[in-house]
């Protein structure tokens, strides 16, 4: 971080940035510290910042056959299953949203259809509607048609979170591509499908990668849909809630679970940071 000390205003701004950084990173540091503490050390007041770290909490999380011999008594946690559930559901939800959302975004961007803007805002309204508005009616429907606690059912209902974002982002990206490029390809004899496949999609690639990372994070952190519509196929966010049992406090184990849960998004953001930045700014400047 480079500081500019030329003026008092710049010094104040630098101090403000440092303060905001500390405030934002402190909860993350605190969770990581809790994940390597014993239960008694977590409950100590005032908090202890110097302690002997332990990785027993992570062992409890992933040792599916473990049934005792810990400081928590008899406990059995299979955390690998909900992580697998979250990966499968989130990835498949992103793929389905791309297959359905990009063509829809293209139509909204390029075709003159009746009430186009009304349709676009109607789709966007699903993104901002309360999740319970959709989940409660779907609960009985899913049980009736056999989609409750299935991957297909979860991937389908996650489209409420992912599909509107893909449609709107892809529409914005396509509008930023000059229409003359498509018209030139059409004049050379290219069919509409070939224009989209060989001209539009390659130009959309940076934006779609960034949008895919964004909606994957939205799906990964979703809680309400998995809580009500799944049981054995519950995502990782719901599995963390099960560690908060009445009268039994597994705070260090839950903190270890939070750390593991954060690893996947952090790795994706680091690996796709360049595409994420380009994707979020793609279409911003005409």
Secondary structure, DSSP 8 states (H G I E B T S, - for coil): -----SSHHHHHHHHHHHHHHHHHHHHHHHHHHHHTS-HHHHT-SS--SS-----HHHHHHH-TT--S-BTTBS----HHHHHHHHHHHHHHHHHHHHHHHHHHHHHHHH---TTHHHHHHHHHHHHHS-HHHHHHHHHHHHHHHT-TTSHHHHHHHTHHHHHHHHHHHHHHHHHHS-HHHHHHHHHTT--HHHHIIIIIHHHHHHHHHHHHHHHHHHHHT--HHHHHH-STT--HHHHHHTTEETTEE-HHHHHHHHHHHHHHHHHHHHHTHHHHHHHHHTTS--
